[in-house]
């Protein structure tokens, strides 16, 4: 039996806080299976941000690792 996963409001708030501090985005979009309440234990978090600046891929990759550590601390 498949167990669906949901993101708590506290977890979402931590994601938003991190992204606001790091990138100052105009908006943040959570999408994908977790956003629809259809996530599984092995689901990832799909996030898009819109900013006035171009963010190099390496910076985004590094930020993803830092955010993972922040969210799981």
HTML snippet that shows the backbone in 3Dmol.js (N, CA, C, O; Angstrom):
<script src="https://3Dmol.org/build/3Dmol-min.js"></script>
<div id="view" style="width:600px;height:400px;position:relative"></div>
<script>
const pdb = `
ATOM      1  N   UNK A   1       0.840  -1.181   0.000  1.00  0.00           N
ATOM      2  CA  UNK A   1       0.000   0.000   0.000  1.00  0.00           C
ATOM      3  C   UNK A   1       0.886   1.245   0.000  1.00  0.00           C
ATOM      4  O   UNK A   1       1.829   1.348   0.784  1.00  0.00           O
ATOM      5  N   UNK A   2       0.579   2.160  -0.862  1.00  0.00           N
ATOM      6  CA  UNK A   2       1.357   3.394  -0.994  1.00  0.00           C
ATOM      7  C   UNK A   2       0.942   4.402   0.074  1.00  0.00           C
ATOM      8  O   UNK A   2      -0.245   4.673   0.258  1.00  0.00           O
ATOM      9  N   UNK A   3       1.932   4.954   0.774  1.00  0.00           N
ATOM     10  CA  UNK A   3       1.649   5.978   1.774  1.00  0.00           C
ATOM     11  C   UNK A   3       1.998   7.338   1.186  1.00  0.00           C
ATOM     12  O   UNK A   3       3.135   7.570   0.775  1.00  0.00           O
ATOM     13  N   UNK A   4       1.013   8.240   1.145  1.00  0.00           N
ATOM     14  CA  UNK A   4       1.243   9.566   0.585  1.00  0.00           C
ATOM     15  C   UNK A   4       1.946  10.450   1.600  1.00  0.00           C
ATOM     16  O   UNK A   4       1.723  10.339   2.806  1.00  0.00           O
ATOM     17  N   UNK A   5       2.793  11.324   1.094  1.00  0.00           N
ATOM     18  CA  UNK A   5       3.569  12.226   1.937  1.00  0.00           C
ATOM     19  C   UNK A   5       3.081  13.654   1.715  1.00  0.00           C
ATOM     20  O   UNK A   5       2.701  14.026   0.605  1.00  0.00           O
ATOM     21  N   UNK A   6       3.095  14.437   2.770  1.00  0.00           N
ATOM     22  CA  UNK A   6       2.711  15.838   2.704  1.00  0.00           C
ATOM     23  C   UNK A   6       3.806  16.671   3.351  1.00  0.00           C
ATOM     24  O   UNK A   6       4.520  16.193   4.233  1.00  0.00           O
ATOM     25  N   UNK A   7       3.936  17.916   2.910  1.00  0.00           N
ATOM     26  CA  UNK A   7       4.867  18.843   3.548  1.00  0.00           C
ATOM     27  C   UNK A   7       4.111  19.637   4.597  1.00  0.00           C
ATOM     28  O   UNK A   7       3.067  20.220   4.307  1.00  0.00           O
ATOM     29  N   UNK A   8       4.629  19.661   5.806  1.00  0.00           N
ATOM     30  CA  UNK A   8       3.985  20.438   6.861  1.00  0.00           C
ATOM     31  C   UNK A   8       4.174  21.928   6.589  1.00  0.00           C
ATOM     32  O   UNK A   8       5.084  22.324   5.861  1.00  0.00           O
ATOM     33  N   UNK A   9       3.321  22.736   7.172  1.00  0.00           N
ATOM     34  CA  UNK A   9       3.452  24.193   7.035  1.00  0.00           C
ATOM     35  C   UNK A   9       4.784  24.664   7.608  1.00  0.00           C
ATOM     36  O   UNK A   9       5.409  25.570   7.058  1.00  0.00           O
ATOM     37  N   UNK A  10       5.221  24.059   8.707  1.00  0.00           N
ATOM     38  CA  UNK A  10       6.505  24.438   9.314  1.00  0.00           C
ATOM     39  C   UNK A  10       7.656  24.163   8.350  1.00  0.00           C
ATOM     40  O   UNK A  10       8.574  24.974   8.232  1.00  0.00           O
ATOM     41  N   UNK A  11       7.610  23.033   7.668  1.00  0.00           N
ATOM     42  CA  UNK A  11       8.661  22.681   6.703  1.00  0.00           C
ATOM     43  C   UNK A  11       8.635  23.646   5.523  1.00  0.00           C
ATOM     44  O   UNK A  11       9.681  24.129   5.090  1.00  0.00           O
ATOM     45  N   UNK A  12       7.440  23.928   5.002  1.00  0.00           N
ATOM     46  CA  UNK A  12       7.309  24.889   3.903  1.00  0.00           C
ATOM     47  C   UNK A  12       7.853  26.251   4.312  1.00  0.00           C
ATOM     48  O   UNK A  12       8.538  26.912   3.532  1.00  0.00           O
ATOM     49  N   UNK A  13       7.548  26.666   5.535  1.00  0.00           N
ATOM     50  CA  UNK A  13       8.034  27.962   6.018  1.00  0.00           C
ATOM     51  C   UNK A  13       9.555  28.001   6.092  1.00  0.00           C
ATOM     52  O   UNK A  13      10.162  29.028   5.791  1.00  0.00           O
ATOM     53  N   UNK A  14      10.177  26.895   6.489  1.00  0.00           N
ATOM     54  CA  UNK A  14      11.645  26.840   6.522  1.00  0.00           C
ATOM     55  C   UNK A  14      12.227  26.962   5.118  1.00  0.00           C
ATOM     56  O   UNK A  14      13.236  27.637   4.917  1.00  0.00           O
ATOM     57  N   UNK A  15      11.592  26.313   4.153  1.00  0.00           N
ATOM     58  CA  UNK A  15      12.040  26.413   2.759  1.00  0.00           C
ATOM     59  C   UNK A  15      11.945  27.859   2.293  1.00  0.00           C
ATOM     60  O   UNK A  15      12.897  28.399   1.730  1.00  0.00           O
ATOM     61  N   UNK A  16      10.801  28.480   2.526  1.00  0.00           N
ATOM     62  CA  UNK A  16      10.587  29.869   2.104  1.00  0.00           C
ATOM     63  C   UNK A  16      11.578  30.796   2.789  1.00  0.00           C
ATOM     64  O   UNK A  16      12.172  31.650   2.131  1.00  0.00           O
ATOM     65  N   UNK A  17      11.770  30.647   4.094  1.00  0.00           N
ATOM     66  CA  UNK A  17      12.724  31.492   4.827  1.00  0.00           C
ATOM     67  C   UNK A  17      14.121  31.383   4.231  1.00  0.00           C
ATOM     68  O   UNK A  17      14.791  32.394   4.023  1.00  0.00           O
ATOM     69  N   UNK A  18      14.558  30.168   3.960  1.00  0.00           N
ATOM     70  CA  UNK A  18      15.889  29.967   3.389  1.00  0.00           C
ATOM     71  C   UNK A  18      16.005  30.656   2.033  1.00  0.00           C
ATOM     72  O   UNK A  18      16.964  31.386   1.783  1.00  0.00           O
ATOM     73  N   UNK A  19      15.034  30.423   1.166  1.00  0.00           N
ATOM     74  CA  UNK A  19      15.096  30.997  -0.182  1.00  0.00           C
ATOM     75  C   UNK A  19      15.023  32.520  -0.158  1.00  0.00           C
ATOM     76  O   UNK A  19      15.701  33.182  -0.944  1.00  0.00           O
ATOM     77  N   UNK A  20      14.213  33.077   0.729  1.00  0.00           N
ATOM     78  CA  UNK A  20      14.131  34.539   0.838  1.00  0.00           C
ATOM     79  C   UNK A  20      15.468  35.134   1.263  1.00  0.00           C
ATOM     80  O   UNK A  20      15.897  36.153   0.723  1.00  0.00           O
ATOM     81  N   UNK A  21      16.119  34.502   2.222  1.00  0.00           N
ATOM     82  CA  UNK A  21      17.411  35.007   2.704  1.00  0.00           C
ATOM     83  C   UNK A  21      18.507  34.869   1.654  1.00  0.00           C
ATOM     84  O   UNK A  21      19.350  35.756   1.517  1.00  0.00           O
ATOM     85  N   UNK A  22      18.501  33.769   0.915  1.00  0.00           N
ATOM     86  CA  UNK A  22      19.574  33.499  -0.045  1.00  0.00           C
ATOM     87  C   UNK A  22      19.423  34.250  -1.364  1.00  0.00           C
ATOM     88  O   UNK A  22      20.411  34.731  -1.918  1.00  0.00           O
ATOM     89  N   UNK A  23      18.190  34.356  -1.875  1.00  0.00           N
ATOM     90  CA  UNK A  23      18.004  34.833  -3.250  1.00  0.00           C
ATOM     91  C   UNK A  23      17.080  36.041  -3.407  1.00  0.00           C
ATOM     92  O   UNK A  23      17.045  36.646  -4.478  1.00  0.00           O
ATOM     93  N   UNK A  24      16.339  36.402  -2.372  1.00  0.00           N
ATOM     94  CA  UNK A  24      15.400  37.531  -2.434  1.00  0.00           C
ATOM     95  C   UNK A  24      14.491  37.432  -3.666  1.00  0.00           C
ATOM     96  O   UNK A  24      14.406  38.378  -4.449  1.00  0.00           O
ATOM     97  N   UNK A  25      13.814  36.297  -3.838  1.00  0.00           N
ATOM     98  CA  UNK A  25      13.010  36.105  -5.047  1.00  0.00           C
ATOM     99  C   UNK A  25      11.743  36.962  -5.048  1.00  0.00           C
ATOM    100  O   UNK A  25      11.243  37.371  -4.000  1.00  0.00           O
ATOM    101  N   UNK A  26      11.242  37.218  -6.254  1.00  0.00           N
ATOM    102  CA  UNK A  26       9.950  37.897  -6.424  1.00  0.00           C
ATOM    103  C   UNK A  26       8.828  36.937  -6.029  1.00  0.00           C
ATOM    104  O   UNK A  26       7.848  37.336  -5.399  1.00  0.00           O
ATOM    105  N   UNK A  27       8.984  35.667  -6.406  1.00  0.00           N
ATOM    106  CA  UNK A  27       8.032  34.658  -5.959  1.00  0.00           C
ATOM    107  C   UNK A  27       8.690  33.285  -5.941  1.00  0.00           C
ATOM    108  O   UNK A  27       9.717  33.053  -6.578  1.00  0.00           O
ATOM    109  N   UNK A  28       8.065  32.385  -5.193  1.00  0.00           N
ATOM    110  CA  UNK A  28       8.528  31.007  -5.028  1.00  0.00           C
ATOM    111  C   UNK A  28       7.355  30.100  -5.382  1.00  0.00           C
ATOM    112  O   UNK A  28       6.223  30.349  -4.968  1.00  0.00           O
ATOM    113  N   UNK A  29       7.628  29.059  -6.140  1.00  0.00           N
ATOM    114  CA  UNK A  29       6.576  28.130  -6.547  1.00  0.00           C
ATOM    115  C   UNK A  29       6.969  26.703  -6.150  1.00  0.00           C
ATOM    116  O   UNK A  29       8.032  26.212  -6.531  1.00  0.00           O
ATOM    117  N   UNK A  30       6.109  26.059  -5.391  1.00  0.00           N
ATOM    118  CA  UNK A  30       6.266  24.643  -5.065  1.00  0.00           C
ATOM    119  C   UNK A  30       5.345  23.882  -6.010  1.00  0.00           C
ATOM    120  O   UNK A  30       4.152  24.176  -6.095  1.00  0.00           O
ATOM    121  N   UNK A  31       5.898  22.907  -6.717  1.00  0.00           N
ATOM    122  CA  UNK A  31       5.089  22.156  -7.668  1.00  0.00           C
ATOM    123  C   UNK A  31       5.459  20.680  -7.592  1.00  0.00           C
ATOM    124  O   UNK A  31       6.342  20.295  -6.826  1.00  0.00           O
ATOM    125  N   UNK A  32       4.801  19.880  -8.363  1.00  0.00           N
ATOM    126  CA  UNK A  32       5.105  18.452  -8.390  1.00  0.00           C
ATOM    127  C   UNK A  32       4.236  17.651  -7.436  1.00  0.00           C
ATOM    128  O   UNK A  32       3.228  18.139  -6.922  1.00  0.00           O
ATOM    129  N   UNK A  33       4.649  16.414  -7.212  1.00  0.00           N
ATOM    130  CA  UNK A  33       3.824  15.473  -6.452  1.00  0.00           C
ATOM    131  C   UNK A  33       3.579  15.922  -5.015  1.00  0.00           C
ATOM    132  O   UNK A  33       2.469  15.765  -4.507  1.00  0.00           O
ATOM    133  N   UNK A  34       4.587  16.474  -4.355  1.00  0.00           N
ATOM    134  CA  UNK A  34       4.379  16.905  -2.965  1.00  0.00           C
ATOM    135  C   UNK A  34       3.426  18.091  -2.882  1.00  0.00           C
ATOM    136  O   UNK A  34       2.635  18.184  -1.943  1.00  0.00           O
ATOM    137  N   UNK A  35       3.491  18.989  -3.847  1.00  0.00           N
ATOM    138  CA  UNK A  35       2.583  20.138  -3.858  1.00  0.00           C
ATOM    139  C   UNK A  35       1.136  19.691  -4.044  1.00  0.00           C
ATOM    140  O   UNK A  35       0.211  20.326  -3.537  1.00  0.00           O
ATOM    141  N   UNK A  36       0.948  18.593  -4.776  1.00  0.00           N
ATOM    142  CA  UNK A  36      -0.396  18.074  -5.027  1.00  0.00           C
ATOM    143  C   UNK A  36      -0.853  17.104  -3.941  1.00  0.00           C
ATOM    144  O   UNK A  36      -1.972  16.595  -3.994  1.00  0.00           O
ATOM    145  N   UNK A  37       0.004  16.849  -2.961  1.00  0.00           N
ATOM    146  CA  UNK A  37      -0.347  15.900  -1.916  1.00  0.00           C
ATOM    147  C   UNK A  37      -0.260  14.457  -2.373  1.00  0.00           C
ATOM    148  O   UNK A  37      -0.888  13.574  -1.789  1.00  0.00           O
ATOM    149  N   UNK A  38       0.525  14.215  -3.425  1.00  0.00           N
ATOM    150  CA  UNK A  38       0.654  12.872  -3.979  1.00  0.00           C
ATOM    151  C   UNK A  38       2.069  12.324  -3.838  1.00  0.00           C
ATOM    152  O   UNK A  38       2.432  11.355  -4.505  1.00  0.00           O
ATOM    153  N   UNK A  39       2.860  12.934  -2.980  1.00  0.00           N
ATOM    154  CA  UNK A  39       4.253  12.527  -2.826  1.00  0.00           C
ATOM    155  C   UNK A  39       4.392  11.173  -2.159  1.00  0.00           C
ATOM    156  O   UNK A  39       3.497  10.689  -1.467  1.00  0.00           O
ATOM    157  N   UNK A  40       5.557  10.581  -2.399  1.00  0.00           N
ATOM    158  CA  UNK A  40       5.919   9.323  -1.744  1.00  0.00           C
ATOM    159  C   UNK A  40       7.136   9.592  -0.868  1.00  0.00           C
ATOM    160  O   UNK A  40       7.697  10.688  -0.887  1.00  0.00           O
ATOM    161  N   UNK A  41       7.531   8.602  -0.117  1.00  0.00           N
ATOM    162  CA  UNK A  41       8.686   8.748   0.769  1.00  0.00           C
ATOM    163  C   UNK A  41       9.947   9.127  -0.004  1.00  0.00           C
ATOM    164  O   UNK A  41      10.802   9.845   0.514  1.00  0.00           O
ATOM    165  N   UNK A  42      10.066   8.650  -1.234  1.00  0.00           N
ATOM    166  CA  UNK A  42      11.261   8.941  -2.031  1.00  0.00           C
ATOM    167  C   UNK A  42      11.092  10.152  -2.966  1.00  0.00           C
ATOM    168  O   UNK A  42      11.941  10.390  -3.826  1.00  0.00           O
ATOM    169  N   UNK A  43      10.011  10.908  -2.802  1.00  0.00           N
ATOM    170  CA  UNK A  43       9.779  12.083  -3.646  1.00  0.00           C
ATOM    171  C   UNK A  43      10.738  13.209  -3.296  1.00  0.00           C
ATOM    172  O   UNK A  43      11.124  13.387  -2.141  1.00  0.00           O
ATOM    173  N   UNK A  44      11.110  13.960  -4.318  1.00  0.00           N
ATOM    174  CA  UNK A  44      11.913  15.156  -4.074  1.00  0.00           C
ATOM    175  C   UNK A  44      10.980  16.361  -3.980  1.00  0.00           C
ATOM    176  O   UNK A  44       9.778  16.249  -4.219  1.00  0.00           O
ATOM    177  N   UNK A  45      11.544  17.505  -3.633  1.00  0.00           N
ATOM    178  CA  UNK A  45      10.772  18.739  -3.543  1.00  0.00           C
ATOM    179  C   UNK A  45      11.071  19.552  -4.797  1.00  0.00           C
ATOM    180  O   UNK A  45      12.223  19.890  -5.067  1.00  0.00           O
ATOM    181  N   UNK A  46      10.029  19.861  -5.558  1.00  0.00           N
ATOM    182  CA  UNK A  46      10.184  20.645  -6.781  1.00  0.00           C
ATOM    183  C   UNK A  46       9.885  22.107  -6.466  1.00  0.00           C
ATOM    184  O   UNK A  46       8.774  22.453  -6.063  1.00  0.00           O
ATOM    185  N   UNK A  47      10.892  22.957  -6.655  1.00  0.00           N
ATOM    186  CA  UNK A  47      10.779  24.374  -6.315  1.00  0.00           C
ATOM    187  C   UNK A  47      11.277  25.203  -7.492  1.00  0.00           C
ATOM    188  O   UNK A  47      12.289  24.879  -8.114  1.00  0.00           O
ATOM    189  N   UNK A  48      10.551  26.277  -7.786  1.00  0.00           N
ATOM    190  CA  UNK A  48      11.013  27.262  -8.764  1.00  0.00           C
ATOM    191  C   UNK A  48      11.011  28.622  -8.079  1.00  0.00           C
ATOM    192  O   UNK A  48      10.125  28.923  -7.280  1.00  0.00           O
ATOM    193  N   UNK A  49      12.010  29.440  -8.398  1.00  0.00           N
ATOM    194  CA  UNK A  49      12.037  30.809  -7.888  1.00  0.00           C
ATOM    195  C   UNK A  49      12.224  31.758  -9.065  1.00  0.00           C
ATOM    196  O   UNK A  49      12.841  31.413 -10.072  1.00  0.00           O
ATOM    197  N   UNK A  50      11.682  32.951  -8.917  1.00  0.00           N
ATOM    198  CA  UNK A  50      11.851  33.992  -9.933  1.00  0.00           C
ATOM    199  C   UNK A  50      12.553  35.166  -9.276  1.00  0.00           C
ATOM    200  O   UNK A  50      12.083  35.697  -8.270  1.00  0.00           O
ATOM    201  N   UNK A  51      13.677  35.568  -9.845  1.00  0.00           N
ATOM    202  CA  UNK A  51      14.439  36.696  -9.307  1.00  0.00           C
ATOM    203  C   UNK A  51      14.782  37.666 -10.430  1.00  0.00           C
ATOM    204  O   UNK A  51      14.618  37.358 -11.610  1.00  0.00           O
ATOM    205  N   UNK A  52      15.261  38.844 -10.039  1.00  0.00           N
ATOM    206  CA  UNK A  52      15.730  39.842 -11.001  1.00  0.00           C
ATOM    207  C   UNK A  52      17.138  39.534 -11.488  1.00  0.00           C
ATOM    208  O   UNK A  52      17.623  40.161 -12.429  1.00  0.00           O
ATOM    209  N   UNK A  53      17.784  38.583 -10.861  1.00  0.00           N
ATOM    210  CA  UNK A  53      19.177  38.289 -11.189  1.00  0.00           C
ATOM    211  C   UNK A  53      19.318  36.912 -11.831  1.00  0.00           C
ATOM    212  O   UNK A  53      18.487  36.028 -11.623  1.00  0.00           O
ATOM    213  N   UNK A  54      20.364  36.748 -12.599  1.00  0.00           N
ATOM    214  CA  UNK A  54      20.697  35.431 -13.148  1.00  0.00           C
ATOM    215  C   UNK A  54      21.557  34.725 -12.110  1.00  0.00           C
ATOM    216  O   UNK A  54      22.584  35.249 -11.677  1.00  0.00           O
ATOM    217  N   UNK A  55      21.129  33.539 -11.720  1.00  0.00           N
ATOM    218  CA  UNK A  55      21.860  32.780 -10.707  1.00  0.00           C
ATOM    219  C   UNK A  55      22.580  31.635 -11.411  1.00  0.00           C
ATOM    220  O   UNK A  55      21.939  30.782 -12.025  1.00  0.00           O
ATOM    221  N   UNK A  56      23.907  31.613 -11.326  1.00  0.00           N
ATOM    222  CA  UNK A  56      24.662  30.539 -11.986  1.00  0.00           C
ATOM    223  C   UNK A  56      24.268  29.158 -11.449  1.00  0.00           C
ATOM    224  O   UNK A  56      23.987  29.011 -10.260  1.00  0.00           O
ATOM    225  N   UNK A  57      24.249  28.157 -12.319  1.00  0.00           N
ATOM    226  CA  UNK A  57      23.871  26.798 -11.898  1.00  0.00           C
ATOM    227  C   UNK A  57      24.669  26.288 -10.695  1.00  0.00           C
ATOM    228  O   UNK A  57      24.112  25.615  -9.827  1.00  0.00           O
ATOM    229  N   UNK A  58      25.963  26.601 -10.635  1.00  0.00           N
ATOM    230  CA  UNK A  58      26.770  26.132  -9.507  1.00  0.00           C
ATOM    231  C   UNK A  58      26.246  26.699  -8.185  1.00  0.00           C
ATOM    232  O   UNK A  58      26.214  25.994  -7.176  1.00  0.00           O
ATOM    233  N   UNK A  59      25.839  27.963  -8.192  1.00  0.00           N
ATOM    234  CA  UNK A  59      25.304  28.590  -6.976  1.00  0.00           C
ATOM    235  C   UNK A  59      24.002  27.901  -6.572  1.00  0.00           C
ATOM    236  O   UNK A  59      23.781  27.641  -5.389  1.00  0.00           O
ATOM    237  N   UNK A  60      23.155  27.608  -7.529  1.00  0.00           N
ATOM    238  CA  UNK A  60      21.904  26.901  -7.221  1.00  0.00           C
ATOM    239  C   UNK A  60      22.172  25.508  -6.670  1.00  0.00           C
ATOM    240  O   UNK A  60      21.523  25.081  -5.714  1.00  0.00           O
ATOM    241  N   UNK A  61      23.120  24.803  -7.265  1.00  0.00           N
ATOM    242  CA  UNK A  61      23.472  23.463  -6.795  1.00  0.00           C
ATOM    243  C   UNK A  61      23.996  23.523  -5.364  1.00  0.00           C
ATOM    244  O   UNK A  61      23.602  22.722  -4.516  1.00  0.00           O
ATOM    245  N   UNK A  62      24.879  24.468  -5.105  1.00  0.00           N
ATOM    246  CA  UNK A  62      25.438  24.633  -3.760  1.00  0.00           C
ATOM    247  C   UNK A  62      24.340  24.991  -2.766  1.00  0.00           C
ATOM    248  O   UNK A  62      24.300  24.454  -1.659  1.00  0.00           O
ATOM    249  N   UNK A  63      23.453  25.895  -3.161  1.00  0.00           N
ATOM    250  CA  UNK A  63      22.359  26.307  -2.278  1.00  0.00           C
ATOM    251  C   UNK A  63      21.435  25.139  -1.963  1.00  0.00           C
ATOM    252  O   UNK A  63      20.931  25.031  -0.845  1.00  0.00           O
ATOM    253  N   UNK A  64      21.211  24.270  -2.931  1.00  0.00           N
ATOM    254  CA  UNK A  64      20.359  23.101  -2.688  1.00  0.00           C
ATOM    255  C   UNK A  64      20.954  22.219  -1.597  1.00  0.00           C
ATOM    256  O   UNK A  64      20.226  21.709  -0.746  1.00  0.00           O
ATOM    257  N   UNK A  65      22.258  22.039  -1.617  1.00  0.00           N
ATOM    258  CA  UNK A  65      22.920  21.241  -0.581  1.00  0.00           C
ATOM    259  C   UNK A  65      22.868  21.926   0.774  1.00  0.00           C
ATOM    260  O   UNK A  65      22.640  21.272   1.791  1.00  0.00           O
ATOM    261  N   UNK A  66      23.075  23.228   0.798  1.00  0.00           N
ATOM    262  CA  UNK A  66      23.008  23.987   2.054  1.00  0.00           C
ATOM    263  C   UNK A  66      21.582  23.941   2.604  1.00  0.00           C
ATOM    264  O   UNK A  66      21.383  23.764   3.806  1.00  0.00           O
ATOM    265  N   UNK A  67      20.586  24.102   1.720  1.00  0.00           N
ATOM    266  CA  UNK A  67      19.196  24.071   2.160  1.00  0.00           C
ATOM    267  C   UNK A  67      18.845  22.700   2.724  1.00  0.00           C
ATOM    268  O   UNK A  67      18.139  22.612   3.729  1.00  0.00           O
ATOM    269  N   UNK A  68      19.320  21.640   2.102  1.00  0.00           N
ATOM    270  CA  UNK A  68      19.067  20.290   2.616  1.00  0.00           C
ATOM    271  C   UNK A  68      19.571  20.162   4.055  1.00  0.00           C
ATOM    272  O   UNK A  68      18.865  19.648   4.922  1.00  0.00           O
ATOM    273  N   UNK A  69      20.783  20.627   4.299  1.00  0.00           N
ATOM    274  CA  UNK A  69      21.353  20.562   5.652  1.00  0.00           C
ATOM    275  C   UNK A  69      20.556  21.424   6.623  1.00  0.00           C
ATOM    276  O   UNK A  69      20.310  21.018   7.759  1.00  0.00           O
ATOM    277  N   UNK A  70      20.152  22.612   6.179  1.00  0.00           N
ATOM    278  CA  UNK A  70      19.366  23.528   7.013  1.00  0.00           C
ATOM    279  C   UNK A  70      18.017  22.902   7.376  1.00  0.00           C
ATOM    280  O   UNK A  70      17.588  22.972   8.528  1.00  0.00           O
ATOM    281  N   UNK A  71      17.361  22.301   6.411  1.00  0.00           N
ATOM    282  CA  UNK A  71      16.037  21.724   6.643  1.00  0.00           C
ATOM    283  C   UNK A  71      16.084  20.484   7.520  1.00  0.00           C
ATOM    284  O   UNK A  71      15.105  20.157   8.191  1.00  0.00           O
ATOM    285  N   UNK A  72      17.199  19.806   7.519  1.00  0.00           N
ATOM    286  CA  UNK A  72      17.315  18.564   8.285  1.00  0.00           C
ATOM    287  C   UNK A  72      18.138  18.721   9.556  1.00  0.00           C
ATOM    288  O   UNK A  72      18.629  17.739  10.114  1.00  0.00           O
ATOM    289  N   UNK A  73      18.285  19.964  10.009  1.00  0.00           N
ATOM    290  CA  UNK A  73      19.044  20.203  11.252  1.00  0.00           C
ATOM    291  C   UNK A  73      18.111  20.328  12.437  1.00  0.00           C
ATOM    292  O   UNK A  73      18.567  20.530  13.563  1.00  0.00           O
TER     293      UNK A  73
END
`;
const viewer = $3Dmol.createViewer("view");
viewer.addModel(pdb, "pdb");
viewer.setStyle({}, {cartoon: {color: "spectrum"}});
viewer.zoomTo();
viewer.render();
</script>
